[in-house]
Structures are given as C-alpha cells and as structure tokens.
Amino acid sequence: MDRLTQLQDTLDDLLTQMYASLNYIQQKHPYGDFPDQPSQAEPPAPAPSTTKALTNGDAATAKAEPNGNVKVKEEKKEEDKKADKADGAPTHIPDQPDIFESTMREMARSLILQEQKAEILINSMPGIGHNEENQMARMSALMEELKQVEGERAKAEVDRQKMVDTLGEVIVSVQRVR
C-alpha cells in the first residue's frame, strides 16, 4: 500500500475516532454540580418491586423459572416508546465520573497516537523539504532512469523470445531423432 493511501486511511480512522469521542462525551458525560443551583442529575431509580410489576398487567409479564423464582419482564407501552424517542436522540445515561475520566484519557491517548501516525506518514512523503526545482529535477532523472530500465526490459523480452524459439527447435529435433 502506498503512503498516500495509508495517510488517507489514517485520517479516516482519526476522524472516526473523533466522532466517536464526541458522541461518547455527549451521551455519557456526568452532570456538573454548580454552587447554589439545583442538580440536573436524575434521582436514582427505585428498585423494581415484583409485586407492583405483577399487579400492572399491561406493563409487565411474569414468568416462573424452574428454580421457583419469578422473573419479571417489563414491556413499555407504545406511547412510552414514542415519548422516549420523540426527538430521535437517545436519553442521556451518564457514566460514573471516574469511569468517564478514565475513558476520556484512553480516547485522548488513542487520538494522539492516530495523529502521530498521520504526522509520520506526512513527513515521510516524497518532496517534503524540497523546493519545486529540486522536485522537477528529480522527476526528470527518474523519467530518464525509467526509459533506460524500459529499454533493458524490452531487450530482455527479445532475448527471452529467442530462447523460447531455440528451445522449441531443440524439442522438435529431439522428437525427430527417436
């Protein structure tokens, strides 16, 4: 794979990582605490009660397991599902602050490494650090070298064809001798 394609793939990966990082930050950031302001965080949800879930027949179904326990499966009503996705965005469920911070550090480290890969590829590109005249002279020299190598290849092709013809004649003469 050539360097330009590697650079393009690296930049595509970098942009994908950036998008994923921004998406994670948007969806998982913990709520900030501001002095003298009410908290934006949702209160912790109460533990589901099996008796309440069993009495509400249209919102839950109960299934008895072989070990005797009752497993409750919550089912959302159709209007609840529509309300959750009214604007098309998923609801915000924040991560714990320590988990969020460690994930942010990991994503930042990954972004820095990807950026460094791109920088290394850019610096290894031919022509970096050379002016236009030097690059044109180098291209002319390479074109002359290419013409010379192409001439050698054509000569080798002629020699190969001569050898194939000679070999064919030897094979035919060996068959006649028998």
N, C-alpha and C positions, 0 to 999 in steps of 0.2 A: 504494500500500500504506500503511495507516495505521501510526502509530508503535507501537501495541501489538503488531501483527503483526510489525513489524520487530524489536521488542525480543524477542519470543518466538523468532524465527528466530536472532537474535544469541546469545541464551542457549543455544539448542540447539547452535549451532556451537561456542560456548565449552565446553559440556560434552563435545561430541565431541572437541574438541582436547585437553581434559584427559584423557579416557580414552585417547586415542592416545598422549599423552605418558607416562602411567603405564605403558601397555603397552610402549612403547619402552624405558623405563627398566628395567622388569622383565626384558625379553628381551635387551637389548644392553649392560647395564652391565658395565664391566670388573671383574675381580676385584680386591679390595683386598689390599694387602700389609700384614701385621701383623708387627711385630718378633718374632723368636723363635718364629714359627709357620710351619708348612709352607704352601706356596702352594696355593690352591684351583683355580688355573688348570690346565686340561688341558694336558699336554705337546703341543707341535706335532706334528701328524700327519706321519709319514714320507711322502715322495714315493712314489706308487704305482709299483710295478715292473711292467712289462709282462710279464716272464717269469713272475712269481708269479701275476699275474692270468690268464695264458693256461693255466697248469697247473691252476688250480682251475676246472674246467669247470662246476660247478653254481653258482658265484658270479659268473662273468663270461662275456661273449661277445666274440669278437674279430671285427672287420670290416675287411677290406682296402679301403683307399681307392684311387682311381685313381692318385694320385701315389706309391704304393708304401708309404706309411706304414700302420701297423696301429693302428686305433683300438679302444680297449678300453672297453666299456660295462659298468659294474658293475650288478649286479642284486642286491638284497637278498633274502635268504631270507625266507619268510613269518614265521618265529619272530623274526627280527631286526626286522621291521617292527612286530610286536606289542610287542616289548620297548621300542622307541623311543617308542611311544605308549601305554605301559601306564597312565599317569596322565592321559592326554589333553592334557598340556601339551607344547609344543614344547621341544626341547632348547635349552639356553642357548648361544648363539654370540655372545660379546662382540665389540663394535666396538673398534677401536684407541682408546686413551684420548683422543688429540687429536680424532679424528672424533666420538667420543661427546660430548666437551665442546662442540665447535662445534655439534653437532646440538641439544644441551641449550640452548645460548644462543639458537639460532634458534627452538626451540619456546617458550622463555620469552618471547622478544620477541613472538611471534605471540599467545601467551596474554594478554600485557599489552595489545596493540593491540585484541584482541577485547573485553577487559574495559573498555577505554576507550570503545569503540563503545557498549557496553551502558550505561555511565555517562552518555554524552552523550544517548542516547535517553531514559534515565530523567529526566535534568534537563530535557529538552525536553517532557516530558509536561505536559498542561494540569493546573493545580491544584497543582503543586509550588510551595511557598512561599506558599500562600493558606490561610486558615482556612476552616472549614466554612461559616460565614455568608456569606463573600465568594463562595464557590463556588456556594451556593444562589442568591444574588442574581444572579450571572452566568447561571446556568441559567434563572432566571425571565426575565431580559432577553432571552436567546436564544430562549426559547419565544415571547415576545411578537413578536420580530422574525420568527420562523418563521411565526407566524399572519399577520402583515402581508404577508410575501412570498407566502404561500399564497393570500391574498386577491387580490393583484396577478396571480398566475398564473391564478387562476380567471377574473378579469376579462379577461385576455389571451386565454384559451381561448374565452370567449364572443365577443370581437371577431374572433378567427380564424374561428370558425364562421360569423359574419355575413358575413365577407369571402368565404368559400368559397361560401356561398349566393348572394351577389351575383355572383360570378364565374360560377357555374353559370347564373344567369339571363342574363348577358351572352352566354355561349356559345350558349345556346339561342336567344336573339333574333338572333344573327348567322347562325345556320343557317337561320332563317325568312326572312331578308332575301334570300338567294340566290335 
